[in-house]
Amino acid sequence: MVKISVEVRSGTAHFDVGVQAESIHRAVSLVRGRYPRAYVQVKFPIKPESFFVRDFAPQAEQIELEEPHEKTAA
């Protein structure tokens, strides 16, 4: 399991989500499934100390909003 940050943009809305999944590809797929009309991309750099999830329930995947407020494009 891995944990990454994913950037989501839809119109003027812009926010980040934290995703825990079996792979980076699966994490991006989960976010695209939740926000099908949005532009989705992995945020870099990925923090190596939090990339691999050690204590997890088997098959547990989750999406968490990292910043609960919308960012507007500058």
Secondary structure by P-SEA (a helix, b strand, c coil): cbbbbbbbbcccccbbbbbbcccaaaaaaaaaaacccbbbbbcccccccccccccccccccccccccccccccc
